[in-house]
């Protein structure tokens, strides 16, 4: 059975990520960061979350990753095949690379924490470096790389970890427009080959529509889900040509209006 | 075309021309000129009794080297400063890490540390001589007292300045504490430790010297002190020149090691 068969057969049975009545409160004097959010993400699904700043979209990821405690509610990540604990991979807007480690050494952090046998590391890292197109930069330090290249190293580190669930918090948010488009395309190319579940937080509506299977719109004070849209474009996609499609424009418009209501 | 050819000439000077333009050459030239001025002033303007002369100092250096006095005194001072620095770095780094780990205890003890840090350590010299005699231990302790707080405070600051994001990231990936210490904390603190060494090399020498000046039977401090007592200006200057040379070499070694270990700071 191939991975894509698995997603279509097993997706309805059990969600990869199951969130119910989640609420997160930082301070009782201000509205909840997240108030009663329920959300399910299927195996192999690519979900984007958009919303204004302060709507709790980043907080949501942190709760799933275990970096933030919830006030109440349920968050469950499905067990990985074989019953082992699921591996959750997080990617921040900042590159969070180790400045004293070379590209190779930074990517190997992912291998080391994934439990891959040590003798396989070199081979894995080499293939990931070519996957994110960083050949020739193996022994460079992050300070010698551009912002886009650093995020590609972060992405390779994330892939090296082989997560069962990807949590990406505005991973391309700090990049310039062109680099962002290119990185989005690279992410799709890589994702379409492996089809793991991704929760992708962004404030860029076009990016969300271009990449995701489903776009969830969040509102602030308290953080809550305002709307959810299935994105109908077939895969594999080319995010750049998609932007010329009239359906693309109308979906972006719809989401824009949903966000505007909130202000 | 003409512009291009002149430009080529400018970027590819002869080897000798490169030497004359190099910073090192200018530095050496400056040093030689200063020594010549000193020599002339010492010979014709001032009484060499007060200022000595480079030629007299050079003569003394050769004399000391031949008699074995040079290594005898130098090795004493270097051992004192070296041991003080080694002890200070080990104790300082450990204390700094402990204080970073146990924040409550750190807050309680911080006033004491700040008080000791603010104290001019020279004031401790008589006490150390009382406790440890005029031998090696008193000077090592002097050196130690000069450098230990540099390490404590730097390591403490290094831990406080740690970037939390990579640590959080590794935690979500299931990293153990040991892994985080090895992969994130130690390398991050290493740069602060190297910075401490750069500051401490000179301080360790000061500690050893102060100890020797106050009470000793050998070492460069002792030699300077004894020469001054005999109104031997040349001896005093000889000691000072040796100290300058030692400090410069030590600083360069530390800078070299530090640059090697922090190559990633492009």
Boltz contact constraints between the chains, C-beta under 6 A:
constraints:
  - contact:
      token1: [A, 65]
      token2: [B, 172]
      max_distance: 6.0
  - contact:
      token1: [A, 67]
      token2: [B, 168]
      max_distance: 6.0
  - contact:
      token1: [A, 88]
      token2: [B, 172]
      max_distance: 6.0
  - contact:
      token1: [A, 90]
      token2: [B, 169]
      max_distance: 6.0
  - contact:
      token1: [A, 90]
      token2: [B, 172]
      max_distance: 6.0
  - contact:
      token1: [A, 92]
      token2: [B, 165]
      max_distance: 6.0
  - contact:
      token1: [A, 96]
      token2: [B, 165]
      max_distance: 6.0
  - contact:
      token1: [A, 96]
      token2: [B, 166]
      max_distance: 6.0
  - contact:
      token1: [A, 96]
      token2: [B, 169]
      max_distance: 6.0
  - contact:
      token1: [A, 99]
      token2: [B, 264]
      max_distance: 6.0
  - contact:
      token1: [A, 100]
      token2: [B, 187]
      max_distance: 6.0
  - contact:
      token1: [A, 100]
      token2: [B, 264]
      max_distance: 6.0
  - contact:
      token1: [A, 113]
      token2: [B, 173]
      max_distance: 6.0
  - contact:
      token1: [A, 113]
      token2: [B, 175]
      max_distance: 6.0
  - contact:
      token1: [A, 141]
      token2: [B, 264]
      max_distance: 6.0
  - contact:
      token1: [A, 143]
      token2: [B, 266]
      max_distance: 6.0
  - contact:
      token1: [A, 144]
      token2: [B, 266]
      max_distance: 6.0
  - contact:
      token1: [A, 161]
      token2: [B, 173]
      max_distance: 6.0
